[in-house]
C-alpha cells in the first residue's frame, strides 16, 4: 500500500487503487453524484450547464460519470456526448450502439474458434499383447 496526498484536500492517506482521493473526499464526491442523479431524474430536460450549476459539480465530472455509464440522459434532453469512435451524439457510455456492435464482431472474429477434435482411428493391434514363438 502506498501513502499519498489526496488530490482534493491534500491530506495524506493510504492509497490502494482508483482515484487518488481520501475516504472523506470520496464520500463527498459520491454524495454529489447522488444529488446530481436525483436532479437529472427530477429535471430530465435540464442542460448540462444547469445541472453543473445547481448541483455544484464540474462539467468534466458530469461527463466522466456519463462515460462511466453511471449517468444517462433522456432522449428529450439536449445533453449528449460524442461517441469516441464515430462522433455520433450518445446519451451514456463511450460508444454508440453501432460502434459497439462493430467492435464486438471484430473481437469475435479476432481469435480462432476451437475446432472439434477429429475422431481417432482405433487400431485393433494397438493394445494387444504379443508373444514370440520359440
Secondary structure by P-SEA (a helix, b strand, c coil): cbbbbbccccccccccccccccaaaaaaaaaaaaaaaaaaaacccccaaaaaaaacccaaaaaaaaaaccccccccccccccccccccccccccccaaaaaaaaaaaaacccccccccbbbbbccccbbbbbcc
